[in-house]
Amino acid sequence: MAAIGRRVVSNVQLRNLFAQCSRTFKTNLSRGNISSSPGIYLYGTAVVTSAYFGWKWIGKNAVVEAAKPTRRMTDEQSLRGLKLNHRERRFIKFASAEYQGQLYMTPQDFIESVTDSEPRPRLKRRMLFERDLDRFAQETPVLSKGSPDMFRTIFDRGIISYTEYLFLLSILTNFLLAEPQTGFRIAFNMFDTDGNERVDKEEFLVLEKIFSTARRDRLNRALEGAAKSSDTGEDIEVLEDELQKSHVVDTTLLLHFFGRKGKQDLKFEEFKMFMENLQTEVLEIEFNEFSKGLPAITELDFAKILLRYTYLQSDQYEMYLERLLDRIPEGKGITFSEFKSFCQFLNTLDDFAIAMRMYTLADQPISQEEFHRAVKICTGAELSPHIVDTVFKIFDDDGDGQLSYKEFIAIMRDRLHRGFKQQQAREGWEGFKACVKDAMNSDQPQQQSLS
């Protein structure tokens, strides 16, 4: 009975065993390997029949000692119940590696998640083992060897956790809305808990623990709600979060910042250099996507880069591009240096908006000369006259040489957020209401014209 209770042989195995015995007996009989006398035939039939009824009896009685059934939630069920936000869904979508049940991005995955709308085609995630992590640790460059192409060089020979993804994404989309030096300092001070101008590995992991605790509480509440709403009466086994497991792994960032032994400290200047290199790498990838190996991109390509993360209607998007083509029939191109300088200026967009409000007072459009002056005040640097002229030809409504800076700032803010902020506002019920509102607004001019 103990063997029955433990289900040593499953129903499927017994069913297959019965079929196999029956086929083997009949085959040997037909080939003459077994005597065809009535006694032998009856004996064989009795053996096969006994096996069949034994299988039926076990299938009927094996459940007597079975444990109370539990329903283990699948990944899809747990993700539905958790109601993942946009960042969580995007991480899961782009993460191509898995280690001990936890999902990880590779450095290449992260770059693609902030520059592309879809991940590279793949059949399934890559399962990592201890030997893979050991090899990654040996190949991860030390902090002094960092460069603007480090993520591309490491490619898929490294891992980035979900909390590190949030951290890097915040640097690229949130902290840079302040003056870059200030944004980097705020981010660094979040980790420097003792204020000694150095961050050690334990301090760096504090933020990860905060994220992990908050997310795990949210996951448990979602699973408890799913259990209460279940009408099957079954228990639901609580899963560990597939984005944040309890095991500790030396990721690429931890190895790069603190060394293989984890004893090195991270200084502010080193941290700032790392983030500047990452920004440059992201900008180079965007630029190279359009330059195709050439030293410059066209003015039309520049406009496409500026508008790619906005949520403009298709006709509005085409209007901006057609307006530029009409005003610059033959462009001279924009170099990476000009493109990078303009993107660095966007990092001071809030300061630029304040300068514009103080400069114009009455919210009047601004000229190219006023635009140049405001940029100089906010950044201490100057943009090339050609790139400012290109910006005006994109956003100048009537071609009078004046820029409606409010519209420009709103679109550039979407550019800085890379679509994350606007996308979150259009999810679920709020997204449905926004969609209906847009449809009603778009119908109003037609109704007025008909009346």
WOBELWO-V494572 format. One record per residue. BURIAL is 1 if it has 9 or more other ideal C-beta (glycine too) atoms within 8 Angstrom, else 0. Layout:
burial: [BURIAL	BURIAL]
This chain:
burial: [0	0	0	1	1	0	0	0	0	0	1	0	0	1	1	0	1	1	0	0	1	1	0	0	1	0	0	1	1	0	0	0	0	1	0	0	0	0	0	1	1	0	0	1	0	0	1	1	0	0	1	1	0	1	1	0	0	1	1	0	0	1	0	0	0	0	0	0	0	1	1	0	1	0	0	0	1	1	1	0	1	1	0	0	0	1	1	1	1	1	1	1	0	1	1	1	1	1	1	0	0	1	1	1	1	1	1	1	1	1	1	1	1	1	1	0	0	0	1	0	0	0	0	0	1	0	0	1	0	0	0	1	1	0	1	1	1	0	1	1	1	0	1	0	0	1	0	0	0	1	1	1	0	1	0	1	0	1	1	1	1	1	1	1	1	1	1	1	1	1	1	1	1	0	1	1	1	1	0	1	0	0	1	1	1	1	1	1	0	0	1	1	0	0	0	0	0	0	1	1	1	0	1	1	0	1	1	1	0	0	1	1	0	0	1	1	0	1	1	1	0	1	1	0	1	1	1	0	0	1	0	0	0	0	0	1	0	0	1	0	1	1	1	1	1	0	0	0	1	1	1	1	0	1	1	1	1	1	0	0	0	1	0	1	0	1	0	1	0	1	1	1	1	1	1	1	1	1	1	1	1	1	1	1	1	1	1	1	0	1	1	0	0	0	0	1	1	1	1	1	1	1	1	1	1	1	1	0	0	1	0	1	0	0	0	0	1	0	0	1	1	0	1	1	1	0	0	1	0	0	0	0	1	1	0	1	0	1	1	1	1	1	1	1	1	1	1	1	1	0	1	1	1	0	1	1	1	0	1	1	0	0	0	0	0	1	1	1	0	1	1	1	1	1	1	1	0	1	1	0	1	0	1	0	0	1	1	1	1	1	1	1	1	1	1	1	0	0	0	0	0	0	1	1	1	0	0	1	1	0	1	1	1	1	1	1	1	1	1	1	1	1	1	1	1	1	1	0	0	1	1	0	0	1	1	0	0	0	0	0	0	1	0	0	0	0	0	0	0	0	0]
